[in-house]
Amino acid sequence: MGRLNADSIEFKSPPDRANGFTSTEVQAAIEEALALAKLVSRGAVMCGFDGSAGVGRWLEFFTNNPSNLNPLIIPEPSELISLSLSASTNSTGTVTLFNNGVESTTISLSGNRKARVKGLSIAYIDLDEISLKVTSGTINRPTLAICIRTV
């Protein structure tokens, strides 16, 4: 049997496996799957502070290591896609994310315990540094999740 060309082989998803693909040949389905895979978050990076975090408090990726002194180092081209923030009690305050020491984006609580910001598209390159600081209010035991995907 000779070699087959993937873009000449029909791609048809069985009705019992409705996968949402729009491709009609194998090569297009492979490329569609790759594009969809790139949209998936690689995972969340967590940081926080085990106390009452007021204005000027740097959050920590590791206990007793403020993120301004020990930032998260980006290992490869990536994109920040969402943030979530929680507190142990209803709190009002803002956390600002810094990229290489420059303010990038914020997330706020307004008298509640949780918030999220989604639909972000903030690009990072190798060795960019992320740090986070409470820039308004007071947040009780803040925990912040940073969802990053590679590009």
Secondary structure, DSSP 4 states (H G I P E B T S, - for coil): -----GGGSB----GGG------SBHHHHHHHHHHHHHTS--EEEEEE-SSEEETTPBPEEETTEETTTSPEEP-SSEEEEEEEEEEEEEEEEEEEEEETTEEEEEEEEEEEEEEEEEEEEEEE-TT-EEEEEEEEEEEES-EEEEEEEE-
